Amino acid sequence: MTSGAMTCLLGALMVNGTTGPFVTGWIMLALLGVIAWFAAEKRRKKHFQRFYYSHHLAVVFFFLWQLHGARPLSHLVLLALEEAS
């Protein structure tokens, strides 16, 4: 990769790494990875308790899904303050 392309990639990661969808997306990916890991037949049969409890992470996953792509709370607060004045 050229240095210009690397600089562009690092700049994009720095800008997007602070946004809500970027963060929630990676957390959701990790949660799905854990759920899928323990859902494999061999692991599920050998360690059913881990399978059972890891699937409770689906609640967290679906909560984050609601936040994924939503405007940040700070934006909503600024809008409310703007309308109040």
OpenMM code with the backbone's topology and positions (N, CA, C; nanometers):
from openmm import Vec3, app, unit

residues = "MET THR SER GLY ALA MET THR CYS LEU LEU GLY ALA LEU MET VAL ASN GLY THR THR GLY PRO PHE VAL THR GLY TRP ILE MET LEU ALA LEU LEU GLY VAL ILE ALA TRP PHE ALA ALA GLU LYS ARG ARG LYS LYS HIS PHE GLN ARG PHE TYR TYR SER HIS HIS LEU ALA VAL VAL PHE PHE PHE LEU TRP GLN LEU HIS GLY ALA ARG PRO LEU SER HIS LEU VAL LEU LEU ALA LEU GLU GLU ALA SER".split()
positions = [
    Vec3(0.0843, -0.1166, 0.0000),
    Vec3(0.0000, 0.0000, 0.0000),
    Vec3(0.0894, 0.1237, 0.0000),
    Vec3(0.0518, 0.2226, -0.0779),
    Vec3(0.1320, 0.3447, -0.0832),
    Vec3(0.1087, 0.4273, 0.0424),
    Vec3(0.2008, 0.5209, 0.0661),
    Vec3(0.1886, 0.6018, 0.1877),
    Vec3(0.0661, 0.6925, 0.1818),
    Vec3(0.0275, 0.7393, 0.0615),
    Vec3(-0.0919, 0.8228, 0.0475),
    Vec3(-0.2187, 0.7450, 0.0799),
    Vec3(-0.2242, 0.6209, 0.0330),
    Vec3(-0.3408, 0.5370, 0.0600),
    Vec3(-0.3474, 0.5006, 0.2080),
    Vec3(-0.2321, 0.4755, 0.2675),
    Vec3(-0.2274, 0.4422, 0.4099),
    Vec3(-0.2710, 0.5616, 0.4938),
    Vec3(-0.2260, 0.6817, 0.4563),
    Vec3(-0.2668, 0.8026, 0.5285),
    Vec3(-0.4172, 0.8233, 0.5177),
    Vec3(-0.4711, 0.8003, 0.3992),
    Vec3(-0.6149, 0.8143, 0.3772),
    Vec3(-0.6929, 0.7126, 0.4618),
    Vec3(-0.6455, 0.5899, 0.4651),
    Vec3(-0.7114, 0.4856, 0.5423),
    Vec3(-0.7070, 0.5172, 0.6918),
    Vec3(-0.5918, 0.5591, 0.7413),
    Vec3(-0.5793, 0.5936, 0.8831),
    Vec3(-0.6667, 0.7136, 0.9186),
    Vec3(-0.6738, 0.8120, 0.8292),
    Vec3(-0.7599, 0.9278, 0.8521),
    Vec3(-0.9061, 0.8879, 0.8598),
    Vec3(-0.9490, 0.7996, 0.7696),
    Vec3(-1.0878, 0.7530, 0.7695),
    Vec3(-1.1189, 0.6753, 0.8974),
    Vec3(-1.0259, 0.5931, 0.9431),
    Vec3(-1.0475, 0.5176, 1.0674),
    Vec3(-1.0542, 0.6096, 1.1885),
    Vec3(-0.9725, 0.7149, 1.1884),
    Vec3(-0.9748, 0.8077, 1.3017),
    Vec3(-1.1070, 0.8844, 1.3062),
    Vec3(-1.1568, 0.9250, 1.1908),
    Vec3(-1.2826, 0.9990, 1.1870),
    Vec3(-1.3995, 0.9074, 1.2189),
    Vec3(-1.4062, 0.7922, 1.1543),
    Vec3(-1.5188, 0.7012, 1.1732),
    Vec3(-1.5115, 0.6234, 1.3036),
    Vec3(-1.3946, 0.6126, 1.3620),
    Vec3(-1.3796, 0.5378, 1.4858),
    Vec3(-1.4454, 0.6038, 1.6049),
    Vec3(-1.4818, 0.7292, 1.5901),
    Vec3(-1.5453, 0.8006, 1.7008),
    Vec3(-1.6965, 0.8071, 1.6851),
    Vec3(-1.7497, 0.7519, 1.5794),
    Vec3(-1.8943, 0.7597, 1.5577),
    Vec3(-1.9649, 0.6426, 1.6234),
    Vec3(-2.0912, 0.6609, 1.6535),
    Vec3(-2.1704, 0.5569, 1.7172),
    Vec3(-2.1840, 0.4307, 1.6340),
    Vec3(-2.2177, 0.4428, 1.5037),
    Vec3(-2.2332, 0.3217, 1.4230),
    Vec3(-2.1053, 0.2383, 1.4131),
    Vec3(-1.9908, 0.3030, 1.4120),
    Vec3(-1.8656, 0.2283, 1.4043),
    Vec3(-1.8455, 0.1457, 1.5302),
    Vec3(-1.8650, 0.2088, 1.6448),
    Vec3(-1.8431, 0.1415, 1.7729),
    Vec3(-1.9467, 0.0315, 1.7947),
    Vec3(-2.0748, 0.0647, 1.7753),
    Vec3(-2.1784, -0.0358, 1.7980),
    Vec3(-2.1656, -0.1508, 1.6991),
    Vec3(-2.1240, -0.1218, 1.5785),
    Vec3(-2.1070, -0.2276, 1.4788),
    Vec3(-2.0018, -0.3293, 1.5192),
    Vec3(-1.8887, -0.2820, 1.5709),
    Vec3(-1.7829, -0.3741, 1.6134),
    Vec3(-1.8236, -0.4532, 1.7374),
    Vec3(-1.8942, -0.3881, 1.8290),
    Vec3(-1.9400, -0.4602, 1.9486),
    Vec3(-2.0414, -0.5672, 1.9085),
    Vec3(-2.1321, -0.5316, 1.8172),
    Vec3(-2.2313, -0.6284, 1.7708),
    Vec3(-2.1638, -0.7451, 1.6995),
    Vec3(-2.0618, -0.7170, 1.6208),
    Vec3(-1.9889, -0.8236, 1.5518),
    Vec3(-1.9230, -0.9184, 1.6516),
    Vec3(-1.8631, -0.8625, 1.7571),
    Vec3(-1.7995, -0.9460, 1.8599),
    Vec3(-1.9038, -1.0311, 1.9326),
    Vec3(-2.0186, -0.9720, 1.9642),
    Vec3(-2.1245, -1.0475, 2.0322),
    Vec3(-2.1740, -1.1629, 1.9458),
    Vec3(-2.1952, -1.1359, 1.8176),
    Vec3(-2.2397, -1.2430, 1.7278),
    Vec3(-2.1338, -1.3513, 1.7137),
    Vec3(-2.0072, -1.3098, 1.7174),
    Vec3(-1.8992, -1.4075, 1.7111),
    Vec3(-1.9002, -1.5009, 1.8309),
    Vec3(-1.9220, -1.4450, 1.9496),
    Vec3(-1.9280, -1.5266, 2.0722),
    Vec3(-2.0485, -1.6203, 2.0666),
    Vec3(-2.1625, -1.5666, 2.0255),
    Vec3(-2.2835, -1.6490, 2.0171),
    Vec3(-2.2636, -1.7630, 1.9174),
    Vec3(-2.2082, -1.7313, 1.8012),
    Vec3(-2.1865, -1.8342, 1.6987),
    Vec3(-2.0828, -1.9369, 1.7436),
    Vec3(-1.9799, -1.8920, 1.8154),
    Vec3(-1.8749, -1.9825, 1.8620),
    Vec3(-1.9332, -2.0914, 1.9523),
    Vec3(-2.0171, -2.0500, 2.0458),
    Vec3(-2.0747, -2.1472, 2.1379),
    Vec3(-2.1934, -2.2214, 2.0790),
    Vec3(-2.2413, -2.1785, 1.9631),
    Vec3(-2.3538, -2.2475, 1.8992),
    Vec3(-2.3082, -2.3642, 1.8117),
    Vec3(-2.1778, -2.3754, 1.7873),
    Vec3(-2.1280, -2.4885, 1.7092),
    Vec3(-2.1641, -2.6176, 1.7821),
    Vec3(-2.2022, -2.7184, 1.7068),
    Vec3(-2.2585, -2.8409, 1.7651),
    Vec3(-2.1678, -2.9053, 1.8696),
    Vec3(-2.0385, -2.9151, 1.8401),
    Vec3(-1.9461, -2.9792, 1.9348),
    Vec3(-1.9412, -2.9034, 2.0670),
    Vec3(-1.9258, -2.7723, 2.0588),
    Vec3(-1.9175, -2.6921, 2.1814),
    Vec3(-2.0513, -2.6889, 2.2546),
    Vec3(-2.1587, -2.6843, 2.1778),
    Vec3(-2.2916, -2.6786, 2.2390),
    Vec3(-2.3184, -2.8045, 2.3206),
    Vec3(-2.2824, -2.9205, 2.2670),
    Vec3(-2.3068, -3.0463, 2.3383),
    Vec3(-2.2135, -3.0629, 2.4578),
    Vec3(-2.0887, -3.0183, 2.4414),
    Vec3(-1.9912, -3.0365, 2.5477),
    Vec3(-2.0108, -2.9373, 2.6623),
    Vec3(-2.0462, -2.8125, 2.6285),
    Vec3(-2.0603, -2.7065, 2.7287),
    Vec3(-2.1946, -2.6365, 2.7090),
    Vec3(-2.3002, -2.7053, 2.7408),
    Vec3(-2.4333, -2.6491, 2.7167),
    Vec3(-2.4583, -2.5213, 2.7968),
    Vec3(-2.4061, -2.5138, 2.9186),
    Vec3(-2.4271, -2.3940, 3.0004),
    Vec3(-2.3678, -2.2704, 2.9335),
    Vec3(-2.2494, -2.2844, 2.8752),
    Vec3(-2.1869, -2.1715, 2.8049),
    Vec3(-2.2700, -2.1316, 2.6842),
    Vec3(-2.3199, -2.2310, 2.6123),
    Vec3(-2.4088, -2.2036, 2.4984),
    Vec3(-2.5326, -2.1279, 2.5456),
    Vec3(-2.5936, -2.1768, 2.6516),
    Vec3(-2.7172, -2.1181, 2.7026),
    Vec3(-2.6956, -1.9732, 2.7454),
    Vec3(-2.5918, -1.9498, 2.8248),
    Vec3(-2.5693, -1.8151, 2.8760),
    Vec3(-2.5154, -1.7208, 2.7688),
    Vec3(-2.4397, -1.7703, 2.6732),
    Vec3(-2.3909, -1.6823, 2.5669),
    Vec3(-2.5056, -1.6314, 2.4814),
    Vec3(-2.6126, -1.7076, 2.4710),
    Vec3(-2.7260, -1.6622, 2.3916),
    Vec3(-2.8068, -1.5538, 2.4620),
    Vec3(-2.7786, -1.5299, 2.5888),
    Vec3(-2.8390, -1.4148, 2.6552),
    Vec3(-2.7774, -1.2844, 2.6050),
    Vec3(-2.6621, -1.2944, 2.5398),
    Vec3(-2.6001, -1.1756, 2.4802),
    Vec3(-2.6838, -1.1201, 2.3652),
    Vec3(-2.7782, -1.1978, 2.3168),
    Vec3(-2.8654, -1.1501, 2.2100),
    Vec3(-2.9460, -1.0293, 2.2556),
    Vec3(-2.9761, -1.0215, 2.3838),
    Vec3(-3.0487, -0.9052, 2.4369),
    Vec3(-2.9639, -0.7791, 2.4187),
    Vec3(-2.8360, -0.7892, 2.4529),
    Vec3(-2.7444, -0.6761, 2.4359),
    Vec3(-2.7302, -0.6437, 2.2877),
    Vec3(-2.7182, -0.7480, 2.2055),
    Vec3(-2.7059, -0.7283, 2.0608),
    Vec3(-2.8243, -0.6493, 2.0058),
    Vec3(-2.9462, -0.6870, 2.0421),
    Vec3(-3.0631, -0.6185, 1.9876),
    Vec3(-3.0784, -0.4780, 2.0446),
    Vec3(-3.0316, -0.4549, 2.1671),
    Vec3(-3.0302, -0.3187, 2.2196),
    Vec3(-2.9350, -0.2320, 2.1376),
    Vec3(-2.8160, -0.2839, 2.1103),
    Vec3(-2.7195, -0.2083, 2.0295),
    Vec3(-2.7685, -0.1891, 1.8863),
    Vec3(-2.8450, -0.2847, 1.8380),
    Vec3(-2.9008, -0.2740, 1.7034),
    Vec3(-2.9916, -0.1515, 1.6932),
    Vec3(-3.0636, -0.1229, 1.8013),
    Vec3(-3.1503, -0.0052, 1.8024),
    Vec3(-3.0688, 0.1236, 1.7991),
    Vec3(-2.9515, 0.1210, 1.8588),
    Vec3(-2.8653, 0.2396, 1.8600),
    Vec3(-2.7816, 0.2523, 1.7337),
    Vec3(-2.7593, 0.1424, 1.6660),
    Vec3(-2.6717, 0.1397, 1.5499),
    Vec3(-2.7296, 0.2271, 1.4390),
    Vec3(-2.6555, 0.3274, 1.3999),
    Vec3(-2.6999, 0.4167, 1.2947),
    Vec3(-2.7851, 0.5323, 1.3440),
    Vec3(-2.8185, 0.5332, 1.4716),
    Vec3(-2.8983, 0.6431, 1.5265),
    Vec3(-2.8093, 0.7655, 1.5456),
    Vec3(-2.8717, 0.8795, 1.5462),
    Vec3(-2.7954, 1.0012, 1.5725),
    Vec3(-2.7482, 0.9992, 1.7170),
    Vec3(-2.6312, 1.0570, 1.7402),
    Vec3(-2.5811, 1.0576, 1.8783),
    Vec3(-2.6705, 1.1416, 1.9689),
    Vec3(-2.6701, 1.1084, 2.0953),
    Vec3(-2.7517, 1.1786, 2.1939),
    Vec3(-2.7159, 1.3266, 2.1989),
    Vec3(-2.5885, 1.3587, 2.1814),
    Vec3(-2.5471, 1.4986, 2.1854),
    Vec3(-2.6162, 1.5796, 2.0758),
    Vec3(-2.6377, 1.5192, 1.9605),
    Vec3(-2.7074, 1.5876, 1.8517),
    Vec3(-2.8520, 1.6178, 1.8913),
    Vec3(-2.9175, 1.5245, 1.9558),
    Vec3(-3.0554, 1.5454, 1.9983),
    Vec3(-3.0650, 1.6534, 2.1062),
    Vec3(-2.9677, 1.6579, 2.1963),
    Vec3(-2.9657, 1.7608, 2.3017),
    Vec3(-2.9471, 1.8981, 2.2379),
    Vec3(-2.8571, 1.9086, 2.1412),
    Vec3(-2.8362, 2.0367, 2.0732),
    Vec3(-2.9607, 2.0814, 2.0003),
    Vec3(-3.0311, 1.9888, 1.9382),
    Vec3(-3.1561, 2.0242, 1.8696),
    Vec3(-3.2596, 2.0745, 1.9687),
    Vec3(-3.2707, 2.0091, 2.0829),
    Vec3(-3.3671, 2.0513, 2.1842),
    Vec3(-3.3338, 2.1894, 2.2376),
    Vec3(-3.2056, 2.2154, 2.2604),
    Vec3(-3.1632, 2.3477, 2.3094),
    Vec3(-3.1880, 2.4549, 2.2060),
    Vec3(-3.1666, 2.4209, 2.0811),
    Vec3(-3.1877, 2.5153, 1.9719),
    Vec3(-3.3352, 2.5522, 1.9595),
    Vec3(-3.4231, 2.4545, 1.9747),
    Vec3(-3.5658, 2.4806, 1.9663),
    Vec3(-3.6160, 2.5585, 2.0863),
    Vec3(-3.5538, 2.5376, 2.2022),
    Vec3(-3.5981, 2.6060, 2.3238),
    Vec3(-3.5655, 2.7552, 2.3204),
    Vec3(-3.4608, 2.7909, 2.2499),
    Vec3(-3.4213, 2.9326, 2.2483),
    Vec3(-3.4797, 3.0111, 2.1349),
] * unit.nanometer
topology = app.Topology()
chain = topology.addChain("A")
for resn in residues:
    res = topology.addResidue(resn, chain)
    for name in ("N", "CA", "C"):
        topology.addAtom(name, app.Element.getBySymbol(name[0]), res)
